[in-house]
Amino acid sequence: MGVTRYDILIVGGSAAGYTAALTAKKLYPDKKVLMIRAVGKPPIPCAIPYLAATIEACDRNLLPDKPLKDLGVEVVEDRVTEIDRSSKVVRTASGASYGYDKLILATGALPFVPPSIKGADLEGVYTIIKDYNVLMKLQEAIRRAEKIVIVGGGFIGVELADDLSNLQGKKVTIVEMLPHCLLLNLDEEFAVEAEERLKAKGVEIITGKAVRSIYGSGKAEGVELSDGTRIPADVVVICVGVKPNVELASRAGLKIGESGAIAVDEYMRTSDPDIFAIGDCAEKRSFFTGKPKPLYLASIACHEARVAVFNLYGLRMMKSSSGYVGAFLTVIGGRAFGVAGLTEREAKREGLDVVVGSAEVPNRHPGLLPGATKTRIKLIFAKDSGTLVGAEASGGPEVAELTNLLALAVQTRSTVTDLLTLQYGTQPMLTASPVSYYVVAAAFNAYLKLKGS
Amino acid sequence: MGVTRYDILIVGGSAAGYTAALTAKKLYPDKKVLMIRAVGKPPIPCAIPYLAATIEACDRNLLPDKPLKDLGVEVVEDRVTEIDRSSKVVRTASGASYGYDKLILATGALPFVPPSIKGADLEGVYTIIKDYNVLMKLQEAIRRAEKIVIVGGGFIGVELADDLSNLQGKKVTIVEMLPHCLLLNLDEEFAVEAEERLKAKGVEIITGKAVRSIYGSGKAEGVELSDGTRIPADVVVICVGVKPNVELASRAGLKIGESGAIAVDEYMRTSDPDIFAIGDCAEKRSFFTGKPKPLYLASIACHEARVAVFNLYGLRMMKSSSGYVGAFLTVIGGRAFGVAGLTEREAKREGLDVVVGSAEVPNRHPGLLPGATKTRIKLIFAKDSGTLVGAEASGGPEVAELTNLLALAVQTRSTVTDLLTLQYGTQPMLTASPVSYYVVAAAFNAYLKLKGS
């Protein structure tokens, strides 16, 4: 009984697997490419928080199959249960087998529910998972609910709260253990600004308290905090974080890194030279320290998909830098927030002596033009070398590409004087004034501090 | 009779002079700084095209005096008529004299009216000049006019037309000599897209024809084209270009460059070591060829102001690169356009063998989220080295900072593989999907062409 063999076999159909499949067929049109995904109708992952109000229907938020079909990627819906590395074959839950020459694992991450939270198995308790059927159920539950408690004030939690606050007649509460929401990714001043935006939309935010249990008989009726406070809830969504899904890789004997994700080299190769791992299941390292860093970002997943595919048949050195800078973007209460690289707090925790430059400037000139707001920017430089190590911004939608510009500046190890003399374009309807362009204004502020010190 | 002496004397109060004054007082708080400007109430230059409809009043578009006063910059309204370099004194139209240690010339550029156009001296004919009183008159005239002809379809012409098309009951016509508007700065496909936006707003565009004369008895009644066609007009605005205003520098015996602007070195020093020139009056060179290039941009003017001030008392090497990339941004019919570096046409004219990568991707994911449009991007690479030499984009407001990101990529001599593996952030409400991020998608397109060639 022959097993169908594929040149490139990809396990997983979300951002990483999807990008790997497209890239593979574009780069190697003659190769036979198979993608095996556990569930059909894969949602666009980053937009999941917006399903209930902004997007309204799960079916309007799917990664389209058409590009895969047009390029000739074969797609199977099944769950891979075993990798036989000696015969280079994977086996699935339905009993099928597929052979591979090169295997790419994109098994993603799974939501983490702290065992300390009792009652997480009650009806009405959800995690955010990239599964169409589960998301449909969650959406139904949200529609019926009056009181929704979100456990965890990271990006997914605050984006979900922001979206739900657009629905009429819902009481939305976030419970965050740290002193502020988003504190793992933003410095306090930006985190506080984000919280204020949420509060203005009617979201209640409880910080500095853990959820001890979810109570209710059969069905969730509320959460109980560490101080005994009870908050009634019809639906509880737990989004306190994710863990790399490495079960398949682990069972196949692939090396797992110190952080618990699949160990990979710079080109996404695992300990087996014919098996690559990409996306949330693969270990990532910091651009600054080389240490493992949990960076669960679709943008990085897609980047890794490309790096893996380009280097599948021998190294082509297709990689711009070692380690990840990390660029996070979000929108809260209509205001965009971005961060690239290290926050001031992170930099100090790493033992870095920093100088910070800040500015707050209108994003139009004059500042009365349509779309005008004050855009805040903060640049974090290493004091000795003057090298940019991080940046944060909040403001209009320009913050997205401004953050990406700053991510590039970090990658190219730009210094305070490089940014002070940056070449940039401005336009009254689109940007800050050339007199006070965001990056230059903040770099000048840092320069004056460096000079004075 | 003593002459008051200043450490730093700046001639000119628009973007360059204004930025120089602010930067000087921030960097050298103890120095005595004087700015002499020819007219009061200096308008924010780049927003002048938006005065009639969007901004509505000249007084809402002024460079604020407050920051100058707060920092202690002295401001005089007078016209400098002479520089006495031996005694280091400038003299003014009103008969005053001011001494300087360091002199910064920011005399700008003046609109150019081709002598071939007859009748340009008729009443009702205007140029765009940074003078409050003239702009007030122009605005009055536009208010009364029914038919407005704009001669010249460069950035100022199309932005003015775009703004005027928002007013009720005006017939706006652009006459452009080249085959398309904006063709000096954009490749044809983007120029055509911009024209379509203007036409959709009711602007008539006549291309490939020159204006031979402006006719009328005493007052302009219309323009006559090279083919004899007559277009009636109550107001004619000539914006076919500007020329550096070097009269003062020239009379003082400072070296004028081959392009007709004041010759300066990398640090904005003129042929007199105590005199600097910045902004539109100073010669600029191309980042790519080192040849003089007419880049009349407020962003470059402000950049040069900072470079001059930082290097005023001995070189501090405060300069990020030699020559200017040039980043132009505009908005037409609500769509943003950006260009950084060379267009494909310019690159080919310089004899460069290029490979072009293009992409058109939704700027939201899924593409039905608020603010969604298809953003087009074009990257121009040198074929041999794979180095990015230019980029163009059109789409939502994200195009502004995307263009600035690409300007930085040009400055850092990023290659096609650098951009293919660029680290970037994405967010459903703010950017393209991570699967098809603008820059990466276009770089991949170029890569496939390079590989196939």
Interface residues (C-beta under 8 A of the other chain):
Chain A: A15 Y18 T19 L22 T23 K26 L27 I44 C46 A47 Y50 T54 I55 R60 N61 L62 L63 L297 A298 S299 I300 A301 C302 H303 R306 V307 F310 M317 M318 K319 S320 S321 Y324 V325 A327 F328 L329 T330 V331 A336 G338 A340 H365 P366 L368 L369 P370 G371 G396 P397 E398 V399 A400 E401 L402 T403 N404 L405 A407 L408 A409 Q411 T412 T417 D418 L420 T421 L422 Q423 Y424 G425 T426 Q427 P428 M429 L430 T431 S433 P434 V435 Y437 V440 F444 L448
Chain B: A15 Y18 T19 L22 T23 K26 L27 I44 C46 A47 Y50 T54 I55 R60 N61 L62 L63 L297 A298 S299 I300 A301 C302 H303 R306 V307 F310 M317 M318 K319 S320 S321 Y324 V325 G326 A327 F328 L329 T330 V331 A336 G338 A340 H365 P366 L368 L369 P370 G371 G396 P397 E398 V399 A400 E401 L402 T403 N404 L405 A407 L408 A409 Q411 T412 T417 D418 L420 T421 L422 Q423 Y424 G425 T426 Q427 P428 M429 L430 T431 S433 P434 V435 Y437 V440 F444 L448
